[in-house]
Structure formats: C-alpha cells, structure tokens
C-alpha cells in the first residue's frame, strides 16, 4: 500500500477505529485499486489495496475515513 521506504507502519487510532498499513506489494501493474469490506466480531473491516501512482497514502486514508463515516451514519 505505501511505497515509501520511510513509511510509518504503526496503527493510527481515531475514536474507535484503527488505520494500519501493510507493507507495499507489487501487483505487476494489474491492480488500480480494490476495496474490501468484511463483518468482524467487534465491527467491520474496510481494506484498500491501491497503486500509489494513482492514490497517495493520504488520499487512501481520506477515502477510507469517508467510507467509515458513511457506514456509521447509515448504521445510525
């Protein structure tokens, strides 16, 4: 996900959510982006894999946080 060698891989917590980064993976140019959502016992997991030539880490975080906010709003 992050391509920077100086990336901070530690989780970032905001309220009750946690954003964590996995080490970069080279998909050989075959993946632009993928979003995945899954039910978990303590909430939901929203995961994103993206080409960092198309999305910066900051853009990925903004998108994930916006999706999270929408899900929470709809859940009421």
N, C-alpha and C positions, 0 to 999 in steps of 0.2 A: 504494500500500500504506500508506504513512504519510501522515497528513493534516496533521501538524504542520508549520507553516512553518519552525520551528526544528529540523527533523529533521537528524540526522547521517547523511549518506548514505554515509559511508566504510565499507568492508567490515570485519567483525569476524571474526577468526580464532580458532578454538578447536581445538587439536590440528591435524589435517589438514583440517578443514572451514572453510569461509568462509561467513558470512552477510552478504549485501548487500541493500540496499533500493533499489528503483526508485522514481522519483518517482510520487506519487499519480496515479491515473487515475480519472476519474468514469465509471462504467458506467451512469449513469442509474437506479440502484436495481435493476438487473436481475441483479446478482451478489451472492449472500450470501458464498460462498467457493468457491474452486476449488483443488484440489491437482493438481500435475502432477509426474510423475517420468519421467526420461529417462536412458538409458545415455549416458555420456560416455567418451571415451578414457581419462581419468585417474580415473574414478569414476562417481558418479551425481549427477544434479541433482534436487533436490526444490524445487519452486517453489510458492508460495501467493499467490493474489490474494484479498483479503478486504475486506469492508465494515468500516471502522474503527468503525462504530457497533455492530457485533457482536463484533469481536475487537480488542483493543488490540494495539499492536505487541509488547508484552511477551508477551501470550498467543500471538500468532503465532509468536514465537521459541520459546517453550516447546513448542508443538505440533511445530514443525519439528525441534527438537532431540530430542524424544521419538521421532519417526518415524525420524530418523537413528540413534538408539541402537538401536531395534528392528531396523532393516535390518542394522546392523553385527553385532548379536548373532546374528541368523539366518544371516548370512554366515559366522560362525564364525571 
